[in-house]
């Protein structure tokens, strides 16, 4: 039910167009942004997972080049969201402004920097941070520092005074909210209670079946009492129904769960898909463990010699099971997709190597990489390497540094 709600039940025939991205965003609600580009930046992957191969330039035009359909805000972490949803987040912006009013806050101590940044944006329109830097005051005193200007932009964005007008390359362009958000959206008022109820409703629709913790995490709603009240309202309205899910327990007691009225049980999920660590299917680690048995941790910040699975391993979905995780690196100068490590998950089956190999071939083609190379690190590496030989692709082998250190399959 969750995978169907998330858009995994079918891929569109033919070429993927902007309308398919919009339709997928209707299901997801948000698209989390991440700058790590070892394989592909995270916000490109959920569309590939659901829709198959597509031209990333379509996503660039739809999400990044301008803020006509979508805008960035802290709707989970930093994420693309529909620009029409701006008013839903006034309560979060107000919370940031309340923090800023504290005499001990950064914004309270840097009013001159904030005023200068506001004046520059008002006079010149949306700007990249580099544009501000080029015209920055040359004085160097207690108030001016380039890092302070960057912080000012980020604080003003959190408070809703500034919005992201798009990106140049991957660099944000910041403008005053009235320069970016349509006036009819900017003038809309949505109270905190109504906003939380709407966000809980959307989270329930996106998950299909969810616990209170799941519903709170989807949009990072910290007020659990408000979430609980929203759930009660939605149950009374007939949008949610209480259900029990086998294995969803804590301390031997069943966890309360709810099914959205639009959730459907598909006949089957016939799909293999690579998932970014920030895909809604797995981004809440407690839920990933409960639903899929996936005990997941990003190891970017773990010292290389202590990594268990690799720098940026991606969970691999086959059917309705997460069967493996693969650490991928796009070696663009050599036009090679490097499988730095590959590991089976507890629900894997022997036939899954074929499905995983097929998805790796599609991923390489999507990224314009001609060859694949598989290291020997991980208990899934050899089966996947063998399965790749069944495809019309050049398969190479390379050694991972952990192999030289004597750390092979777990």
FENMOJO-V771556 format. One record per residue. N is the residue number from 1. SS is DSSP state (hx for helix, st for strand, lp for the rest). Layout:
<<N & SS> <N & SS>>
This chain:
<<1 & lp> <2 & hx> <3 & hx> <4 & hx> <5 & hx> <6 & lp> <7 & lp> <8 & lp> <9 & lp> <10 & lp> <11 & lp> <12 & lp> <13 & lp> <14 & lp> <15 & lp> <16 & lp> <17 & lp> <18 & hx> <19 & hx> <20 & hx> <21 & hx> <22 & hx> <23 & hx> <24 & hx> <25 & hx> <26 & hx> <27 & hx> <28 & hx> <29 & lp> <30 & st> <31 & st> <32 & st> <33 & lp> <34 & lp> <35 & lp> <36 & lp> <37 & lp> <38 & lp> <39 & lp> <40 & lp> <41 & lp> <42 & hx> <43 & hx> <44 & hx> <45 & hx> <46 & hx> <47 & hx> <48 & hx> <49 & hx> <50 & hx> <51 & hx> <52 & lp> <53 & lp> <54 & lp> <55 & lp> <56 & hx> <57 & hx> <58 & hx> <59 & hx> <60 & hx> <61 & hx> <62 & hx> <63 & hx> <64 & hx> <65 & lp> <66 & lp> <67 & lp> <68 & lp> <69 & lp> <70 & st> <71 & st> <72 & st> <73 & st> <74 & st> <75 & lp> <76 & lp> <77 & lp> <78 & st> <79 & st> <80 & st> <81 & st> <82 & st> <83 & hx> <84 & hx> <85 & hx> <86 & hx> <87 & hx> <88 & hx> <89 & hx> <90 & hx> <91 & hx> <92 & hx> <93 & hx> <94 & hx> <95 & hx> <96 & hx> <97 & hx> <98 & hx> <99 & hx> <100 & hx> <101 & lp> <102 & lp> <103 & lp> <104 & lp> <105 & lp> <106 & hx> <107 & hx> <108 & hx> <109 & hx> <110 & lp> <111 & hx> <112 & hx> <113 & hx> <114 & hx> <115 & hx> <116 & hx> <117 & hx> <118 & hx> <119 & hx> <120 & hx> <121 & hx> <122 & hx> <123 & hx> <124 & hx> <125 & lp> <126 & lp> <127 & st> <128 & st> <129 & hx> <130 & hx> <131 & hx> <132 & hx> <133 & hx> <134 & hx> <135 & lp> <136 & lp> <137 & lp> <138 & lp> <139 & lp> <140 & lp> <141 & lp> <142 & lp> <143 & lp> <144 & lp> <145 & lp> <146 & hx> <147 & hx> <148 & hx> <149 & hx> <150 & hx> <151 & hx> <152 & hx> <153 & hx> <154 & hx> <155 & hx> <156 & hx> <157 & hx> <158 & hx> <159 & lp> <160 & lp> <161 & lp> <162 & st> <163 & st> <164 & st> <165 & st> <166 & st> <167 & st> <168 & st> <169 & lp> <170 & lp> <171 & st> <172 & st> <173 & st> <174 & st> <175 & st> <176 & st> <177 & hx> <178 & hx> <179 & hx> <180 & hx> <181 & lp> <182 & lp> <183 & hx> <184 & hx> <185 & hx> <186 & hx> <187 & lp> <188 & lp> <189 & lp> <190 & lp> <191 & lp> <192 & hx> <193 & hx> <194 & hx> <195 & hx> <196 & hx> <197 & hx> <198 & hx> <199 & hx> <200 & hx> <201 & hx> <202 & hx> <203 & hx> <204 & hx> <205 & hx> <206 & hx> <207 & hx> <208 & lp> <209 & st> <210 & st> <211 & st> <212 & hx> <213 & hx> <214 & hx> <215 & hx> <216 & hx> <217 & hx> <218 & hx> <219 & lp> <220 & lp> <221 & lp> <222 & lp> <223 & lp> <224 & hx> <225 & hx> <226 & hx> <227 & hx> <228 & hx> <229 & hx> <230 & hx> <231 & hx> <232 & hx> <233 & hx> <234 & hx> <235 & hx> <236 & hx> <237 & lp> <238 & lp> <239 & lp> <240 & st> <241 & st> <242 & st> <243 & st> <244 & lp> <245 & lp> <246 & lp> <247 & lp> <248 & lp> <249 & st> <250 & st> <251 & lp> <252 & lp> <253 & st> <254 & st> <255 & lp> <256 & lp> <257 & st> <258 & st> <259 & st> <260 & st> <261 & lp> <262 & lp> <263 & lp> <264 & lp> <265 & lp> <266 & lp> <267 & lp> <268 & lp> <269 & lp> <270 & lp> <271 & lp> <272 & st> <273 & st> <274 & st> <275 & st> <276 & lp> <277 & lp> <278 & lp> <279 & lp> <280 & lp> <281 & lp> <282 & lp> <283 & lp> <284 & lp> <285 & hx> <286 & hx> <287 & hx> <288 & hx> <289 & hx> <290 & hx> <291 & hx> <292 & hx> <293 & lp> <294 & lp> <295 & lp> <296 & lp> <297 & lp> <298 & lp> <299 & lp> <300 & lp> <301 & lp> <302 & lp> <303 & lp> <304 & hx> <305 & hx> <306 & hx> <307 & lp> <308 & lp> <309 & lp> <310 & lp> <311 & lp> <312 & lp> <313 & st> <314 & st> <315 & st> <316 & st> <317 & st> <318 & st> <319 & lp> <320 & lp> <321 & st> <322 & st> <323 & st> <324 & st> <325 & st> <326 & st> <327 & st> <328 & st> <329 & st> <330 & st> <331 & st> <332 & lp> <333 & lp> <334 & lp> <335 & lp> <336 & st> <337 & st> <338 & st> <339 & st> <340 & st> <341 & st> <342 & st> <343 & st> <344 & st> <345 & lp> <346 & lp> <347 & lp> <348 & lp> <349 & lp> <350 & lp> <351 & lp> <352 & hx> <353 & hx> <354 & hx> <355 & hx> <356 & hx> <357 & hx> <358 & hx> <359 & hx> <360 & hx> <361 & hx> <362 & hx> <363 & hx> <364 & hx> <365 & hx> <366 & hx> <367 & lp> <368 & lp> <369 & lp> <370 & lp> <371 & st> <372 & st> <373 & st> <374 & st> <375 & lp> <376 & lp> <377 & lp> <378 & lp> <379 & lp> <380 & lp> <381 & hx> <382 & hx> <383 & hx> <384 & hx> <385 & hx> <386 & hx> <387 & hx> <388 & hx> <389 & lp> <390 & lp> <391 & lp> <392 & lp> <393 & lp> <394 & st> <395 & st> <396 & st> <397 & st> <398 & lp> <399 & lp> <400 & lp> <401 & hx> <402 & hx> <403 & hx> <404 & hx> <405 & lp> <406 & lp> <407 & lp> <408 & lp> <409 & lp> <410 & lp>>
